[in-house]
Amino acid sequence: MAGIAARRLRKRKLKAEINVVPYIDVMLVLLIIFMVTAPLLNLGVDIELPRSNAKSMQEKKDPIVVSVDVDGNYFLTVEAGSNEALAPNALQAKMAAIVAENPQVPVFVAGDGTTSYQKVMDAMALLQNAGVERVGLMSQPQDGR
């Protein structure tokens, strides 16, 4: 009888191991999903910058970029983040808050080369009304120089 009781105790003993195979499968599926979707994310506004011979500026801080697309819509990019579409009043209010916090922040306007000059000037006027003292214009270097 003692042998039967010993067998029952051995059969009831639990394993103290964690099966990690399902976790590895889930991790690999998520990795594949992120690898496929990452190139599809569009973090910028497609604009065709005008060409110029100006030298590039070296800034210590990430500049704030106000983009003006072909239709005259405004987009705000703060510290290499994602573009945020804004109405003119919202752009002016947001820039006023940013300038109040950091008056020396570099601000650039990137206007599409085919957009109306008036739209770029309107963006610069909005920035001036928000308290931005210096505004730079962005361009692409000319080919062959």
N, C-alpha and C positions, 0 to 999 in steps of 0.2 A: 503494500500500500504506500509505502514511503516513496517508491519510484514513481507512482502515478502523480502524487502531489508535486514532486520535483519537475515533472514534465509540464504540468499546468503553469507553474511559475515561469518556466522558460518561454512558453508560448505567449504569455501575457506581457512580457518585457517590451517596452516601447522604444522606438528608435529616437534618438535625440539629434537627428540630422535635418537640415533644411534643404529642400530641393530647389536649387537656384536656376534650373533649366527654364522654367516658365518666365522668370524675370529676365533672363538673357534674351529670350525670344521677343518679349515686349520691348526691350531696349533696342534691339536691332530693327524692329518694325518702326519705332519712333525715329531712329536714326535715318532710315531710308525716307520716311515722310519728310523730315526736315531737309534732307539733301535735295529732294525733288522740288520742294516749295521755296527754298531760299533764293534760287535764281529768278523766280517769278515775282518776287517782291520788288516793287518800283519805289525807290526812296527819293527820287528826284522828279523835277519838272523838266520835260524836254523843251529846251529853248536853244535857239541858234544865236550865240553871242556874236557881236560884231568883232571884226579883226582890227588889231592896232599894233604899233611898234613899241608900246610902252613896256618898261621893265616890270617884272613881277615884284610885288611887295612882300616882305617877310614880316609876319606878325607873330608876336609871342602868344597871343590869345587866339582862340577860334573866333573868327568874325561872325557877325550876324549878317545874313544875306536876305535881302528882299528881292524876290524874283517877280518879273512882270512877263507874263506869257503873251502870245500873239493876240489873244482876245482882250488883253488889258486887265486880267485877273491878277491879284496880288497873292504871293506865297511868302511865308516867313520861315526861315531856317535858323534855328538857334543852336549853337555849339555842335555842329555836324549832326543834328538830329533829323527827324523827318520833316518834310515840308508840310506846312499848315496853311490851307487856303483861308484868307481873311477878307472881310469887307473893308473898305477904306477907313471907316470910323474905328473898327476893331483893331486894325493895324496901327493906327495912330495911338489908341489907348494902350495897347500892349507895348509899343515902343517907348511911350512915355514912362511906363512902369519900369521897363528895363533900364532906361537912361537914368531914372531917379536912383536906381540901385547902384549902377556903375556908369558914371558919366563918360569915362574914357573908352568905352567899348567900341571896337571898330565895326562900322556898318558899311556894307557894299550893296549897290543896286545892280542886279543882273537882268538887263532887259533883252528880250528877244530881238535879234537884228532886224526882223521884219515888222516889229510892232511900231506903232506911232510914237514919235519922239515926245508928243504931248503926254502919253501915258507914263513914260519914264520921268518926265518933269513933274507930273502929278505925284508920283511916288516920292520923289525927292522933296516936294513941298510938304507932303504928309509927314515925312521924317523930320523936316525942319520945324514944323508945328509941334512935333512930339518932343522937341528939345535936343535933337541930335545936332551937334555942332559941325562935325566933319563927315561927309559921305563920299565914298569912292565908287567909281563905276567899274564894272568887270567887263573884260573882253578876252577874246582868244588871240594868241599870237598869230601874226601873218605867216603864211607858208613861205619857206625858203629864206627866212631871216633869223 
